Amino acid sequence: MEKYIVQIKDLLFEYSPKVITALAILIVGLFIINLIIKAVKRILHKRGIDITLQKFIGNLLGWALKILLIITVIAKLGIETTSFAAIIGAAGLAVGLALQGSLANFAGGALIMIFKPFKIGDLIEAQGEIGVVKEIEIFTTKLTGLSNREIIIPNGALSNGNIINFSSEGTRRVDLTFGVSYDADIKQTKDVLMNVLTAHPKVLKDPIPTVNVSELADSSVNFAVRPWCKTEDYWTVYFDVTENTKIALDKAGIEIPYPHAVEIQKEG
């Protein structure tokens, strides 16, 4: 029994300084890493770097420094770092094979940060979804859908697919189609429709709105109505113009045709 107690004392005497030193390095290292990350974020903020890119770089730098710190602590404990590095390499390969999708998402996030096809606050359509960009993270991008749904899209698929950015140009064209009776006067109808557009305060004067005959359909003459507006006013203009057009056409006595059902009876 005394023999084991002596061995334990010898081990404590031998390794205690190393453990204490390693803990001190770990604590001080984490403190310094936090200071470095905060300093880098301040520099990026002063240079006007996008807030999303600031977070991305901060997270990436934090993980890299923490890995280096852990290796330093392990080396201070007397563990061979060459063997440890080999173990990390093998584990990294296994994890990499298991998480190929996550690595693709990480690479996609990096590509989005570099090429900036959109930014936070933009209205985009991608992967069959439409929404306002809420946050761009390392692996995913979060959108707020038109009905206030949170939409999460993996960055890998997002960076490799088609992206429509409705906000990048600052303005949008509202595409509407209205049909009127064949008995209606074309010039009068165009004047009524144009008056609806020019009277709306959110319809832009430049580019000018247009009204044109687009189709001679089976039961109606269809007019393509194309007002322009700021991106954030799109749905207001869409719904207002639709409602105001119906009111204006009724007031002018211009009929809007509707489908008719024809019943055919055979005489027995």
Sine and cosine of phi, psi and omega as CSV:
sin_phi,cos_phi,sin_psi,cos_psi,sin_omega,cos_omega
0.00,0.00,-0.68,0.74,0.01,-1.00
-0.89,0.46,-0.55,0.84,0.00,-1.00
-0.88,0.47,-0.69,0.73,0.00,-1.00
-0.93,0.38,-0.63,0.78,0.02,-1.00
-0.88,0.47,-0.66,0.75,0.02,-1.00
-0.90,0.44,-0.68,0.74,0.01,-1.00
-0.89,0.45,-0.67,0.74,0.03,-1.00
-0.89,0.46,-0.68,0.74,0.03,-1.00
-0.88,0.47,-0.66,0.75,0.01,-1.00
-0.89,0.45,-0.67,0.74,0.01,-1.00
-0.90,0.43,-0.68,0.73,0.04,-1.00
-0.89,0.46,-0.67,0.74,-0.01,-1.00
-0.90,0.43,-0.59,0.81,-0.06,-1.00
-0.98,0.19,-0.67,0.75,-0.14,-0.99
-0.99,-0.15,-0.28,0.96,-0.01,-1.00
-0.83,0.55,-0.74,0.68,0.03,-1.00
-0.86,0.50,-0.62,0.79,0.00,-1.00
-0.92,0.39,-0.67,0.74,0.00,-1.00
-0.91,0.42,-0.69,0.72,0.00,-1.00
-0.89,0.45,-0.69,0.72,0.02,-1.00
-0.89,0.45,-0.67,0.74,0.00,-1.00
-0.89,0.46,-0.68,0.74,0.04,-1.00
-0.89,0.45,-0.65,0.76,0.03,-1.00
-0.89,0.46,-0.68,0.74,0.02,-1.00
-0.90,0.44,-0.65,0.76,-0.01,-1.00
-0.89,0.46,-0.73,0.68,-0.03,-1.00
-0.91,0.42,-0.76,0.65,0.00,-1.00
-0.90,0.43,-0.63,0.77,-0.01,-1.00
-0.89,0.47,-0.70,0.71,0.02,-1.00
-0.89,0.46,-0.63,0.78,0.03,-1.00
-0.90,0.44,-0.70,0.72,-0.01,-1.00
-0.92,0.40,-0.63,0.77,0.02,-1.00
-0.87,0.49,-0.68,0.74,0.05,-1.00
-0.88,0.48,-0.65,0.76,0.04,-1.00
-0.90,0.44,-0.68,0.74,-0.01,-1.00
-0.89,0.45,-0.71,0.71,-0.02,-1.00
-0.89,0.46,-0.69,0.73,0.02,-1.00
-0.89,0.45,-0.64,0.77,0.01,-1.00
-0.91,0.42,-0.67,0.74,0.01,-1.00
-0.90,0.44,-0.67,0.74,0.01,-1.00
-0.90,0.44,-0.61,0.79,0.04,-1.00
-0.90,0.44,-0.67,0.74,0.01,-1.00
-0.89,0.45,-0.70,0.71,0.01,-1.00
-0.90,0.44,-0.62,0.78,0.01,-1.00
-0.91,0.42,-0.67,0.74,0.00,-1.00
-0.90,0.43,-0.52,0.85,-0.01,-1.00
-1.00,0.07,0.06,1.00,0.07,-1.00
0.97,0.24,0.40,0.92,0.03,-1.00
-0.94,0.33,0.61,-0.79,-0.01,-1.00
-0.82,0.57,0.65,-0.76,-0.06,-1.00
-0.86,0.52,-0.58,0.81,0.01,-1.00
-0.91,0.41,-0.66,0.75,0.03,-1.00
-0.92,0.39,-0.56,0.83,0.06,-1.00
-0.86,0.51,-0.73,0.68,0.00,-1.00
-0.90,0.43,-0.66,0.75,-0.01,-1.00
-0.88,0.48,-0.76,0.66,0.00,-1.00
-0.91,0.42,-0.65,0.76,0.01,-1.00
-0.88,0.48,-0.70,0.71,0.02,-1.00
-0.91,0.42,-0.68,0.74,-0.01,-1.00
-0.90,0.43,-0.71,0.70,0.02,-1.00
-0.90,0.43,-0.64,0.77,0.00,-1.00
-0.87,0.48,-0.72,0.69,0.01,-1.00
-0.91,0.42,-0.65,0.76,-0.01,-1.00
-0.90,0.44,-0.70,0.71,-0.01,-1.00
-0.92,0.38,-0.60,0.80,0.01,-1.00
-0.93,0.38,-0.60,0.80,0.05,-1.00
-0.90,0.43,-0.68,0.73,0.05,-1.00
-0.89,0.45,-0.63,0.78,0.02,-1.00
-0.90,0.43,-0.69,0.73,0.00,-1.00
-0.89,0.46,-0.67,0.75,0.04,-1.00
-0.89,0.46,-0.64,0.77,0.02,-1.00
-0.90,0.43,-0.68,0.73,0.01,-1.00
-0.89,0.45,-0.70,0.72,0.01,-1.00
-0.89,0.46,-0.65,0.76,0.03,-1.00
-0.90,0.43,-0.59,0.81,0.01,-1.00
-0.92,0.39,-0.47,0.89,0.03,-1.00
-0.97,0.23,-0.12,0.99,0.04,-1.00
1.00,-0.09,0.14,0.99,0.03,-1.00
-0.99,0.11,0.69,-0.72,-0.02,-1.00
-0.90,0.43,0.89,-0.46,-0.03,-1.00
-0.95,0.31,-0.41,0.91,0.02,-1.00
-0.92,0.40,-0.69,0.73,0.05,-1.00
-0.92,0.40,-0.66,0.75,0.01,-1.00
-0.89,0.46,-0.65,0.76,0.02,-1.00
-0.89,0.45,-0.62,0.79,0.04,-1.00
-0.90,0.43,-0.66,0.75,0.03,-1.00
-0.89,0.45,-0.69,0.72,0.02,-1.00
-0.88,0.47,-0.65,0.76,0.01,-1.00
-0.89,0.46,-0.71,0.71,0.02,-1.00
-0.91,0.42,-0.69,0.72,0.02,-1.00
-0.90,0.43,-0.63,0.78,0.01,-1.00
-0.90,0.44,-0.62,0.78,0.03,-1.00
-0.90,0.43,-0.70,0.71,0.00,-1.00
-0.89,0.46,-0.71,0.70,0.01,-1.00
-0.91,0.42,-0.63,0.77,0.01,-1.00
-0.87,0.48,-0.67,0.74,0.04,-1.00
-0.91,0.41,-0.59,0.81,-0.01,-1.00
-0.97,0.26,-0.44,0.90,-0.09,-1.00
-0.89,-0.46,0.68,0.73,0.00,-1.00
-0.87,0.50,-0.64,0.77,0.01,-1.00
-0.89,0.46,-0.66,0.75,0.01,-1.00
-0.91,0.41,-0.62,0.78,0.04,-1.00
-0.91,0.41,-0.62,0.79,0.05,-1.00
-0.90,0.43,-0.62,0.79,0.04,-1.00
-0.92,0.40,-0.62,0.79,0.04,-1.00
-0.89,0.45,-0.72,0.70,0.03,-1.00
-0.89,0.45,-0.63,0.78,0.04,-1.00
-0.89,0.45,-0.64,0.77,0.06,-1.00
-0.88,0.47,-0.65,0.76,0.03,-1.00
-0.90,0.44,-0.66,0.76,0.02,-1.00
-0.90,0.43,-0.64,0.77,0.03,-1.00
-0.89,0.46,-0.65,0.76,0.02,-1.00
-0.91,0.41,-0.59,0.81,-0.06,-1.00
-0.97,0.24,-0.77,0.64,-0.13,-0.99
-1.00,-0.02,-0.27,0.96,0.10,-1.00
0.75,0.66,0.88,0.48,0.08,-1.00
-0.93,0.36,-0.29,0.96,0.06,-1.00
-0.36,-0.93,0.21,-0.98,0.03,-1.00
-0.70,-0.72,0.14,-0.99,0.02,-1.00
-0.88,0.48,0.74,-0.68,-0.02,-1.00
0.99,-0.17,-0.21,0.98,0.01,-1.00
-0.98,0.19,0.55,-0.84,0.13,-0.99
-1.00,-0.05,0.88,-0.48,-0.06,-1.00
-0.77,-0.64,0.33,-0.94,0.16,-0.99
-0.85,-0.53,0.83,-0.55,-0.02,-1.00
-0.38,-0.92,0.57,-0.82,0.03,-1.00
0.79,0.61,0.59,0.81,0.04,-1.00
0.97,0.22,0.17,0.99,-0.02,-1.00
-0.85,-0.53,0.51,-0.86,0.07,-1.00
-0.84,-0.55,0.74,-0.68,0.02,-1.00
-0.08,-1.00,0.15,-0.99,0.05,-1.00
-1.00,-0.01,0.74,-0.67,-0.03,-1.00
-0.92,0.40,0.86,-0.50,-0.04,-1.00
-0.99,-0.12,-0.67,0.74,-0.04,-1.00
-0.35,-0.94,0.64,-0.77,0.07,-1.00
-0.93,-0.38,0.96,-0.30,-0.03,-1.00
-0.99,-0.17,-0.01,-1.00,-0.06,-1.00
-0.90,0.43,-0.66,0.75,-0.09,-1.00
-0.96,-0.29,-0.42,0.91,-0.07,-1.00
-0.67,-0.74,0.28,-0.96,0.12,-0.99
-0.85,-0.53,0.73,-0.68,-0.03,-1.00
-0.97,-0.24,0.74,-0.67,0.07,-1.00
-0.89,-0.45,0.46,-0.89,0.19,-0.98
-0.97,-0.23,0.92,-0.40,-0.06,-1.00
-0.93,0.36,0.17,-0.99,-0.07,-1.00
-0.90,0.43,-0.42,0.91,0.05,-1.00
-0.98,-0.22,0.45,0.89,0.04,-1.00
0.92,0.40,0.47,0.88,0.11,-0.99
-1.00,0.08,0.55,-0.83,0.13,-0.99
-1.00,0.01,0.83,-0.56,-0.02,-1.00
-0.91,-0.41,0.81,-0.58,-0.01,-1.00
-0.91,-0.41,0.86,-0.50,-0.03,-1.00
-0.88,-0.47,0.78,-0.62,0.07,-1.00
-0.87,0.49,0.68,-0.73,-0.06,-1.00
-0.91,0.42,-0.48,0.88,0.01,-1.00
-0.88,0.48,-0.78,0.63,0.03,-1.00
-0.92,0.40,-0.60,0.80,-0.04,-1.00
-0.91,0.43,-0.69,0.73,-0.05,-1.00
-0.96,0.27,-0.34,0.94,-0.03,-1.00
-0.98,-0.18,-0.04,1.00,-0.02,-1.00
-0.95,-0.32,0.02,-1.00,0.05,-1.00
-0.97,0.26,0.67,-0.74,0.03,-1.00
-0.80,-0.60,0.82,-0.58,0.11,-0.99
-0.96,-0.29,0.88,-0.47,0.00,-1.00
-0.97,-0.23,0.94,-0.33,-0.04,-1.00
-0.99,0.15,-0.23,0.97,-0.12,-0.99
-0.98,-0.17,-0.27,0.96,-0.15,-0.99
-0.89,0.45,-0.54,0.84,-0.02,-1.00
-1.00,0.02,-0.29,0.96,0.05,-1.00
1.00,0.01,-0.35,0.94,0.01,-1.00
-0.74,-0.67,0.39,-0.92,0.05,-1.00
-0.70,-0.71,0.49,-0.87,0.11,-0.99
-0.99,-0.14,0.73,-0.68,0.04,-1.00
-1.00,-0.08,0.88,-0.47,-0.03,-1.00
-0.99,-0.14,0.92,-0.39,-0.01,-1.00
-0.80,-0.59,0.49,-0.87,0.05,-1.00
-0.74,-0.67,0.78,-0.63,0.02,-1.00
-0.81,-0.59,0.70,-0.72,0.04,-1.00
-0.95,-0.30,0.65,-0.76,0.04,-1.00
-0.79,-0.61,0.22,-0.98,-0.04,-1.00
-0.91,0.41,0.46,-0.89,0.08,-1.00
-0.90,0.43,-0.35,0.94,0.01,-1.00
-0.98,0.21,-0.24,0.97,-0.05,-1.00
-0.96,0.29,0.55,-0.83,0.06,-1.00
-0.97,0.23,0.81,-0.59,-0.09,-1.00
-0.90,0.44,-0.72,0.70,-0.03,-1.00
-0.89,0.45,-0.69,0.72,0.02,-1.00
-0.88,0.47,-0.68,0.74,0.00,-1.00
-0.88,0.47,-0.70,0.72,0.01,-1.00
-0.88,0.47,-0.64,0.77,0.01,-1.00
-0.90,0.43,-0.67,0.74,0.00,-1.00
-0.89,0.45,-0.72,0.69,-0.02,-1.00
-0.91,0.42,-0.65,0.76,0.01,-1.00
-0.92,0.39,-0.59,0.81,0.04,-1.00
-0.90,0.45,-0.59,0.81,0.05,-1.00
-0.88,0.47,-0.67,0.74,-0.04,-1.00
-0.94,0.34,-0.73,0.68,-0.06,-1.00
-0.94,0.35,-0.38,0.92,-0.01,-1.00
-0.99,0.15,-0.27,0.96,-0.05,-1.00
-0.99,0.15,0.80,-0.60,-0.10,-1.00
-0.92,0.39,-0.38,0.93,-0.05,-1.00
-0.99,-0.13,-0.04,1.00,0.10,-0.99
-0.99,0.14,0.80,-0.60,-0.07,-1.00
-0.96,0.29,0.55,-0.84,0.09,-1.00
-0.99,0.15,-0.43,0.90,0.03,-1.00
-0.67,-0.74,0.89,-0.46,0.01,1.00
-0.91,0.41,0.52,-0.85,-0.06,-1.00
-0.95,0.30,0.59,-0.81,0.07,-1.00
-0.94,0.34,0.44,-0.90,-0.01,-1.00
-0.76,-0.65,0.50,-0.87,0.09,-1.00
-0.71,-0.71,0.86,-0.51,-0.04,-1.00
-0.63,-0.78,0.49,-0.87,0.12,-0.99
-0.94,0.33,0.84,-0.54,-0.06,-1.00
-0.96,-0.27,-0.41,0.91,-0.08,-1.00
-0.28,-0.96,0.63,-0.78,0.17,-0.98
-0.99,-0.16,1.00,-0.02,-0.11,-0.99
-0.99,0.13,-0.02,-1.00,-0.07,-1.00
-0.87,0.49,-0.67,0.75,-0.08,-1.00
-0.79,-0.61,0.19,0.98,-0.04,-1.00
-0.41,-0.91,0.40,-0.92,0.20,-0.98
-0.99,-0.13,0.89,-0.46,-0.09,-1.00
-1.00,-0.09,0.69,-0.73,0.00,-1.00
-0.92,-0.40,0.76,-0.65,0.09,-1.00
-1.00,0.03,0.91,-0.41,-0.03,-1.00
-0.96,-0.29,0.86,-0.52,-0.15,-0.99
-0.77,-0.64,0.99,0.14,0.13,-0.99
-1.00,0.08,0.41,-0.91,0.09,-1.00
-0.93,-0.36,0.51,-0.86,0.01,-1.00
-0.43,-0.90,0.16,-0.99,0.12,-0.99
-0.93,0.37,0.48,-0.88,-0.08,-1.00
-0.83,0.56,-0.67,0.75,-0.05,-1.00
-0.95,0.32,-0.23,0.97,-0.01,-1.00
-0.99,-0.17,0.11,0.99,-0.14,-0.99
-0.81,0.58,-0.83,0.56,-0.09,-1.00
-0.94,0.34,-0.51,0.86,0.07,-1.00
-0.89,0.46,-0.72,0.69,0.01,-1.00
-0.92,0.40,-0.67,0.74,-0.02,-1.00
-0.84,0.55,-0.79,0.61,-0.08,-1.00
-0.96,0.27,-0.64,0.77,-0.02,-1.00
-0.90,0.43,-0.71,0.70,-0.02,-1.00
-0.91,0.42,-0.63,0.78,0.03,-1.00
-0.88,0.48,-0.73,0.68,-0.01,-1.00
-0.93,0.37,-0.72,0.69,-0.05,-1.00
-0.91,0.42,-0.51,0.86,0.03,-1.00
-0.91,0.42,-0.71,0.70,0.02,-1.00
-0.86,0.50,-0.69,0.73,0.00,-1.00
-0.90,0.43,-0.69,0.72,-0.05,-1.00
-0.93,0.38,-0.65,0.76,0.01,-1.00
-0.92,0.40,-0.64,0.77,0.06,-1.00
-0.89,0.45,-0.67,0.74,-0.01,-1.00
-0.90,0.43,-0.57,0.82,-0.01,-1.00
-1.00,0.10,-0.02,1.00,0.00,-1.00
0.96,0.27,0.39,0.92,0.00,-1.00
-1.00,-0.09,0.85,-0.53,-0.10,-1.00
-0.98,0.18,0.68,-0.74,0.16,-0.99
-0.98,-0.21,0.93,-0.37,-0.08,-1.00
-0.94,0.34,0.42,-0.91,0.04,-1.00
-0.70,-0.71,0.38,-0.92,-0.07,-1.00
-0.87,0.50,0.65,-0.76,0.06,-1.00
-0.91,-0.41,0.65,-0.76,0.08,-1.00
-0.99,-0.13,0.78,-0.62,-0.01,-1.00
-0.96,-0.29,0.83,-0.55,-0.02,-1.00
-0.98,-0.20,0.82,-0.57,0.00,-1.00
-0.94,-0.34,0.83,-0.56,0.00,-1.00
-0.91,-0.41,0.70,-0.72,0.06,-1.00
-1.00,-0.06,0.73,-0.68,0.04,-1.00
-0.99,0.17,0.81,-0.58,-0.01,-1.00
-0.99,0.13,0.00,0.00,0.00,0.00
